[in-house]
């Protein structure tokens, strides 16, 4: 049972990585893929630390995950407000 859960969490991590590598066109797609990767890592940490008394590390990781999400969404809103689009390739060419 435990190996199936670990296998599914590993699948979540690798499918998020493949999605991030293949869908690099929009900033929102990249942020969603990064969140998918981070949630896979979080679930793996919860499974790893569930038997121990070290669940506080997974809570710290969850706080950092939320801060990263808020920062990414604020960058998305700023780029859409400033440039009227969210294409990743156009942001690299519009460097001030």
N, C-alpha and C positions, 0 to 999 in steps of 0.2 A: 504494500500500500504506500509506504513512504517513498519507495523508489519511483512509483508512478507520479507522485506529486512533484518530486524533484525533477523528473524527466519533463513534466508539463511546464514547470517554471523555467527550465533551461530552454524549452521550445519557445516560450514567450520572449525570453531574452534574445535568442537568435533570430526569431522572426521580426522583432523590432529592429535589430541591427540590419537585416537584409532590407527591410522597408526604408530605413534611413539612407542606406546606400543607393537604392534604386529610385526613390522619390525625393530628389534633392531640388526640385524646381521651386516649390513654394515654401515660405517660412513656416506657415501653419502646418503643412505636412511634416516638415522637419521637427517641429516642436512636438507634435503628436507622436512621432516615432521615438523621440528621446524620452517622452513620458512613458511610453510602452516599455522601453528598455529599463528605465528607472523603476517602474512598478514590478518588473520581473526580478530585478536585483533586490527590491524590498521584500518580495515574497520569499526569495531564497534566503535572505537574512532572517526573516521570521521563522522559517523552517529550521535553520541552522541553530538559532538561539532559543528555540522553544523549550528545550529540555533544561537549559541552563538558567541561571538567574541574571543573565546579561541582556534582557529585553530592552534596556535603556538605549543600547546602541542602535537598535532598529527605530526607536522613536526619534533619536537624533537625526538619523538618516531621513526619516519622514519629514522632519522640520526643514532640513536642507532641500529636500525634494519640492516642498511647497514653495520655498523661497525662490528656487530655480524656475518653477512654473510661473510665478508672478512676474519675475524679471523677463522671461521670454514673452509673456503676453503683453507686458508694457512696451517691449521693443517692437512687437508686432503692431500695436496700436500707434506707436510713434512713427513707424515707417509708413503705415497706410495713411496717417494724417499728413506726413511730410511729403511723400512721394506718390501717393495715390495708387500704390500697388505693393504687392508683397512677394515679387519674384526675387529669388536669391541671386540670380546671375546679374540682374540690373543693379542690385545694391553694391556689387563689387565694382561696377563701372561708374557709379555715382558717388565716389569718395571725395569729400570736400577737404 
